[in-house]
Amino acid sequence: MKDIDVLIEALPYIKKFHKKKILIKYGGHAMIDDNAMSSTARDTVLLKYVGMKPIIVHGGGPEISRSMDKLGKEPEFIQGLRVTDEETMEIIEMVLVGKISTEIVSQLIKHDGDAISLSGKDSSLIFAHKKGAKKIDGSDEEVDLGLVGEVDNINTNLLELFVENNYIPVISPVGIAQDGTSLNLNADTAAGEIASSVGAEKLIILTDVPGVLRDPNDQNSLIQKIRICEIPQLIEDGVISGGMIPKIETCVKAIENGVKSCHIIDGRIEHSLLLEIFTTNGIGTMIFE
C-alpha cells in the first residue's frame, strides 16, 4: 500500500507539470560518481515519460582541473573564478563537450531517453561576450580572467526544435562570441539564463549540500522555502555565503525572468530529483517569489 500512496501523492504534481519544461543543472556528486550519474539520468528520463520536458545543463570544474593536471597545466583561480587562457579553453571544451556531455547522453540513452549533446556554440545556442577586466573584492587592481564570458542571448528556436521532437538536450556551458571565439561560462548562470529564455517551470540545481542551511554545521537546519525578498537578509546574516551566493543569485534572476520556482537539492541522495518534484515536502531548498 505504501507504494500506492507514493503514486497518489505524485499525481497532482504529474498533472501540474505535464508538458512543462524543467531545467536541471547537473553538478557535484551527480556527475562524479558513476552510480549517481546513472540514477540521476534514469530519474530525468522518468520525468520525460510522465510528460515533462527536461533540459540539462552540466558543469565540470573538478574534471577540468584533473585534465589540466594531467596535461601539466596549473589551474589558476582568482576568488573562485577560473582564469581561462586559450590553452585552458581548449581543455575546457575537450572535457565539457567531448567527455562529460557525451557521458550524460550515454546514460540517458541507456535508460531509453532520446538525448542529444549540445555545446553552447552549436548554431549559436549560447551567444556571449567576453567579460571585461574588473576589480576583485578588496583590491584596487583590475583582473582580466581571460576567455570568460557573460551570456547575451539563447537560441531558443534550436532548443524548442529538440524538445518538441522528444529529445532531452544536454548542454555544455561554452559560449560563442561574435568573432567565433569560445568562452567559458559559469554553468549555474548558463542554466538560469536558459531556464528563463525557454520559459521553464522550474530550475533545479543539483549540488553536494542539502540546500540552504540555517547553521552550516547542522545538516538538520535546512530551510525548505525561501522567498526572494528574504534573501538579502539571509546573505547579511551569513546564512547564505560563499559558493551558495552565486547559485542563489542565479535563482533570483531566473525567477525575476519568469521561472516559477528554483530548487537547490542534494544530488548525493538517490532520487533527490523525484523527491523534490513529486512529494509535498520536497527534499532541498525551494526559492520562489
Buried (B, 14 or more C-beta within 10 A) or exposed (E): EEEEEEEEEBEEBBEEBEEBBBBBBBBBBBBBBEEBBBBBBBBBBBBBEBEBBBBBBBBBBEBBBEBBEEEEBEBBEEEEBBBBEEEBBEBBBEBBBEBBBBBBBBBBBEBEBBBBBBBBBBEBBBBBBBBEEEEEEEEEEEBEBBBBBBBBEBBBEBBEEBBEEEBBBBBBBBBBBEEEBBBBBBBBBBBBBBBBBBEBBBBBBBBEBBBBBEEBEEEEEBBEEBEBEBBEEBBEEEBBEEEBEBBBBBBBBBBEBEBBBBBBBBBBBEBBBBBBBBEEEBBBBBBBE
